[in-house]
Amino acid sequence: MTAIAPHVAGVVETSLASYDPTVLVSVVIVNWNGREHLDTCLNSLQRQTLSGVEILVVDNGSADGSVAYLRDTFSTVQVLANEANWGYGRALNAGIRRAQGHYLFALNNDTEVHPGCLAALLDAAERHPEAGSFAPKILSFSDRRVIDNVGHLLYPDGLSRGRGRLEIDHGQYDREEDILIPSGCAVLLRREMLVDIGLFDEDLFAYCEDTDLGLRGQLAGWRSRYVPAAVVYHKYSASTDTYSPTKAFLVERNRVWVAAKCLPLPWLVASPLFTLARLCAQVISLVTGRGAAGRFAQSHSESQLALILVKALLAATAGLPRALRKRREVQQRRRISTSQLIHWFTNHRMTLREIALKD
């Protein structure tokens, strides 16, 4: 086993500091009742041009026979079976702690990975030691001309959304570049960064874990790199309902906690005003039937959406003291100035127009 020198003194996860040098990349997939997606995902991983790839599937108490199917069909895949649904972040962390690879590739189960994807990500990682995360170009599984996301943009109240989402891919994002936040759908993570800043926040349960980890990485001085030569195809929200009440609740609650932990103080103080402006944009979305709020209202009532918002904000407020305690820990590891951070956030800001009009 080869030990990684900590990036700074007082690392968070010392148990992560060892790896097997013969394993270049460990792929960690969280599965919850996603048996129908496993063949496509795992077969695409077994076709990778990169050798030295370990595959782990963490099953969150599936009731669809996923565990038995995995053990019967994919003998080279390691299966970690939880008795219940631990949530996405906690399950990912369990897989990462078990993984032996130098790099960790967090991957949704409802994906197909292009054969050269991991090789391209690893090449970028070796060329950019200052970066802690590497995002592929993620395209729609059903229409491969359409962009799912090429990293994430951030709204000043902590909400994030895919950059380039639903645009036709005509090469406008074919330049390798720094981004603010990678999507948790598919992201290569440098082990040294995780040793430095810690793993995914398990309090979030599901959604916004990628935003939180990406922002913590940026605060600690780790850049995030977009690698268009690496391609993943994604069945957007195939493992969950795109416009479900549960997802709406968790996203709204979790973005408050992420904001409390990670946003620069000027943005955090102004966060309620940004949220008010965002809610006004979402009202426009409801009225016009466009955007995520408009699509939600097609399946659920406007009063139900309002009730979810109230419940989410109450839950977020109840958890705010804990989030603010975490903020102290996060800010103590910060290595970039507030002005640098605001510059980064401003350059990768999500607009109200996108909130109102984009799904």
N, C-alpha and C positions, 0 to 999 in steps of 0.2 A: 504494500500500500504506500502511496506517495502522499505526503502531507503538504497542504497548501499553507504558505505563510499568510497570517491574517493581514488584511489591508490596513487595519489600525489596531491598537491595543484595545482589549476589552471587547472581543467579538461576541456576537449574540448566540450563534449556534456552533460551538466548538466541535460538536459531534459530526458536523458536516465537513470538517477540514481534511478528511481522508477520502481517497478514491482509488480505484484500480486503474493503473495507467494503460492497461490493455483495452479498457472500455472507453471509447471516445465520447459517446453520447448515450445517456439513458433517457428513453422516452417514457413519460409518466402520463397515463390516461386514467381519468376518473369515469367510471361507468355506473349509471343508475337506470336499470330497466332499458338498456340500450342494445340488447342483443341483435336487433335488426341492423345496426350500424357496424357491428364489430368486424364482419368479414371484409368489408370495403376498407375500413381503416387499417386493420392489422395486415391484410395482404399488401396494401400499399407500402407499409413500413418494411415488410420483408423483401420488397423490391428495391430498396434504397441502394444507390451505387456506393455509399459509404459503408465500409466494414467496421466492426467493433461497436455495434449498436445493441444496446440492451433494451428490452421492452417490458414494462411493468403495467399491469392494469389493476387499479384499485377499485373494487366493486363496493358500492354503498348500499348493501342490503337489497340487491335486486330480487324481484319476485318473478322474473320472466325466464329463469333458467340460465342466466348469463354465466354464472360461475361454472356450472357443470359443462356448459357448451365450450367455454374457454379451455377448460382442463382437458376435454376430450378432443378438441380440434386444433389447438395451438400449443403444442408441447413445449416450444421454446419460450413461450410467454410466461413471465412470472405473474401470479395472481395473488393479490392481497384481498381477502374477503372480509368485509366488515359486516357485523350482524344487523346494523341499522344504517340509515342515511346520516352520515356524519357531516354532510355539507361539503361543498366543493373544495374550499380552502383547506379544511382539516384533512380531507382525503388526499389532496395533492401533497400536503406536507408529509403525510405518512409514506407516500411513495417516494418522495425526494429523500427522506431519511434512510430508506432502504436501498436506494439506487447507488450503483457503484461507478457511474460514469463521471468523467471530468466535467462535462457539460450536461445540463438537464433540459430536456425538451418537454414542456408542458403542452398537452394536446387534447382537444375535445374528441370525444368518441365519434361524433357525427362529421367526420372529415375524411378526405382522401389526400395523401401526401404525394406530390410529384416525385419521381424516382431520384432526381438530383437535389432535392430540397435540403436534406441534412448536410450534404457535402458543401452546398453553397453557404449555408449558415455557418458551418464550421470554418470555412475559408475566411469569411468576414470576421469571425471571432478571433482568429489567429492574427488577422491584419489590424485589429482594433482592440488592443488590450485595455484601453481606457473605457470601453463600453461593457456594460454588465448584462444587457439583453439585446436580442436580435430578432426582428419581426419579419416574417415572410410576407410576400404578396398573397392575400387571401381573396379568392374569387368564389363566386356562387357555384355551388355544386351543380345546380340544375341548369344554369345558363352561364357558361364559362367566359362569356364576354363581359359579364357584370362584376363589378368590384364589391366584395363583402366589406373589406377594410384594408387599409395600408397604414396601420397604426391608429391611434386614437387622438381626437381633439378634446380639449377641456373647456367647459364653461366655468366662469368664475365662482360658482357656488358648489363646485365639486362634481358636477355631472359630466360624464364623458360619452363620446359617441365615435363610431368608426369614421376615420378620415377617408374621403372618397366613396363613401357608402352609396351603392346603387348607381354609380356612374358607369358608363360604358368604358371598358378598358381599351384605350387606343394609344397607350404608351406614355400617357401624361405622368405616370408614377414609375417610370422605368429607370430613374436615377437613384443609386444608393445614397442615402443621406441620414442625418440624425433626425430623430423624431422625439416627441415628448414621452409618449406612453405606448408600449406594445399591447396588442390584444392578447388576452389570456386564452383565446381560442387555439393559438399556436405560437409559442415563443421559446426561443433558446435562451437559457439562463446560465450565466457564468457562476460556477460554484463559489468563487471568491467573493462575488457580490452578496450571495446569500449568507455566507459566513459573516460578512460585514454588517448587513442591515437586517438579517432575520428572514423568516419565511413568510408565507401568506398569512394574513390576519384571519384567524379562525372565528372571531366574533361576527364576521360579516356573513357567514354561512354560505351564501351564494350571491354572486354579482358584485362588481366593483373591486374584487380582489386584485385584478390586474391594474386598475387605476391606482390603488393604494401602493402596491409593490413598485410600480413604475415611478410614482412620485417620490417614494422613499429612496429609490435608487438615484434619481436626479438630485435630490437634496444632499445625498452623501457623495456626490461627485461622479457617479457612474452614468455614462451616456447610454442612450438607447439608439440602436442602429436599424434602419429599414433596409432589407436586402431583397430587391425585386427579382433577383435570379432564383430565389427560393420561392416555390409556389405551393399553396395548399388550397384545396377546394372544400367549401364548408356548406353544410345544410343548415342554414341559419335558424337557430332555436329549435332544431328538430328534436332535441332531447327534452325540451320544455315548450310550453305554449308561448309564442312570441308576445302576445298581449294578455297574459294571464294576470289576475289580481295579485297572486303571490309574487310574481316578478315585479310588478309595479310597486308593491309595498317594499320589497327588499331593496330595489334600486333607489327609491326615495329615502328610505331610512339610512342605507349604507353610504350614500353620497354625503350626508351630513357628517357622519363619523370620519369619512376620508377627508373632508374639508377641515374638520376640527384638528386632525392630526397633521395635515400636510400643507395646507395653503399658507402662503406668505401672509403675515399679519394684516397688511392693508386690505387684501382680498377677503380675509376671514371676517374682519370687522364689517366690511361692506356686503358680506354674503347674503344677509336677509333682503337687501335691496335688489341684488342680482336675482335671487329666487323669485321675488315679486314680479320682476320683469319677465322672467322665464314663464311663470304661471300665466301671465297675460298673453304671452305668445302661444301657450298651450290652449288657452281659451279660444284664440283665433283658429288653432288647429281643430278644436272641437266643432266650432261653427262651420268651418269650411269642409270638414270631413277629411282633411289632409294631415299628414304627419302622424307620429306615433299616437298622440292623444286622440286624433280623429279616428284612426284605425281601431283603437281600444274601444271607443264609443260605439263602433259598429257591432261589437259583440257584447258590450256591457253598457249599462246606463251611465249617464253623466253624474247622477247622484251617487252611484257606486264608486266612480272614480274619485269624487270629492271625499267620500268616506275613507277610501284607501289612503288618500293624501293626509287626512287628519290623523288616522291611526299611525301612519308611518312617521309623521312629525312628532307625535306623542312618544312613540317608541324611541325615536332618535334622541329626543330630549332626555328621556330616562337614562339612556346610555351615554349621554354627553360627558358626565364627570369622568368616566372610564376612558373615553376617547381623548379627553384633554390631558389626562395623566400620561397616556401614550404619546401625546404631542411632545411633552417634555423630553421623553426618550428619543423621539425622532429628531427633534430640533438639536439635541445635543450632538448628534452625529452629522449635522449639516456642515458641508464644506464649501458651499457657494453662497455668495452674498444675496441679500434680498433683491437688490437691483438686477442681478444676473437672473435670479429665479423669475421675477416678474417679466423680464425680457423674454425668457423662454416661454412662459405661460401665455404672454400676449401674442407671440408669433405662432402659437399652436392653439389659439382660442377658437372655440365653437361659437358661431353666431346665433342670434335669436332667429334669424331666417331659417337656419338649418333645423332648429328645434321646432319651429312652427310647420315646416313644409316637408321635412324628411322623415321617413319611417325609421 
